[in-house]
Amino acid sequence: MRTGIGYPGKFYGSRTISTYPADKIYEEAAFIAYYLHWGFDEIMSLSHRDRLRWCKEISKINSKLNQEPENPFKV
């Protein structure tokens, strides 16, 4: 048995940690802030998954609104 010699790749191997691009985070934050009028701290306290979910939900609402007639109650 070898002692005193570590195996640096033993636990991490070829795995790398990738980070989410800062530009994308700010794009999501700006999108949510624009539509929901939330503050920076409030938006950034959300997890990445939650921010994406809010962006998708806002986008769905916008898509529905844009496909409807301009004023359905107009006589």
C-alpha positions in Angstrom: 0.0 0.0 0.0 1.3 3.4 -0.9 1.4 6.0 1.8 2.0 9.7 1.6 1.1 10.0 -2.1 -2.2 11.6 -2.9 -4.3 10.9 -5.9 -5.5 14.3 -7.1 -7.9 12.9 -9.7 -9.4 10.3 -7.3 -12.5 12.3 -6.3 -12.7 14.9 -9.1 -11.5 13.0 -12.1 -12.1 14.8 -15.3 -15.3 16.5 -13.9 -15.3 20.3 -14.2 -17.5 22.8 -12.5 -19.2 25.0 -15.0 -20.6 28.4 -14.0 -23.7 30.1 -15.4 -22.7 33.2 -17.5 -23.1 36.5 -15.6 -24.7 38.0 -18.7 -27.4 35.4 -18.7 -28.1 36.0 -15.0 -28.5 39.8 -15.6 -30.7 39.1 -18.6 -33.1 37.0 -16.5 -33.0 39.6 -13.6 -33.8 42.4 -16.0 -36.6 40.5 -17.5 -38.2 39.7 -14.2 -37.6 43.3 -12.9 -39.2 44.8 -16.0 -42.4 42.7 -15.8 -42.9 42.2 -12.1 -41.1 45.3 -10.7 -39.1 43.3 -8.2 -35.9 44.7 -6.7 -32.4 43.4 -7.4 -32.0 41.7 -4.0 -35.3 40.0 -4.3 -34.6 38.6 -7.7 -31.0 37.5 -6.9 -32.2 35.7 -3.8 -34.1 33.3 -6.0 -32.4 30.1 -7.0 -31.4 29.8 -10.7 -34.2 27.3 -11.2 -36.7 29.7 -9.7 -35.5 32.6 -11.8 -35.8 30.5 -15.0 -39.3 29.4 -14.0 -40.4 33.0 -13.5 -39.0 33.9 -16.9 -40.9 31.1 -18.5 -44.2 31.9 -16.8 -43.9 35.6 -17.7 -43.1 34.6 -21.3 -46.2 32.3 -21.4 -48.4 35.2 -20.2 -47.0 37.5 -22.8 -47.5 35.0 -25.6 -51.1 34.5 -24.6 -51.7 38.2 -24.5 -50.1 38.9 -27.8 -52.2 36.2 -29.6 -55.6 37.6 -28.3 -57.5 40.3 -30.2 -56.6 43.9 -29.3 -59.8 44.4 -27.3 -62.3 41.5 -27.1 -65.0 43.7 -25.5 -65.0 46.4 -28.2 -68.5 46.8 -29.8 
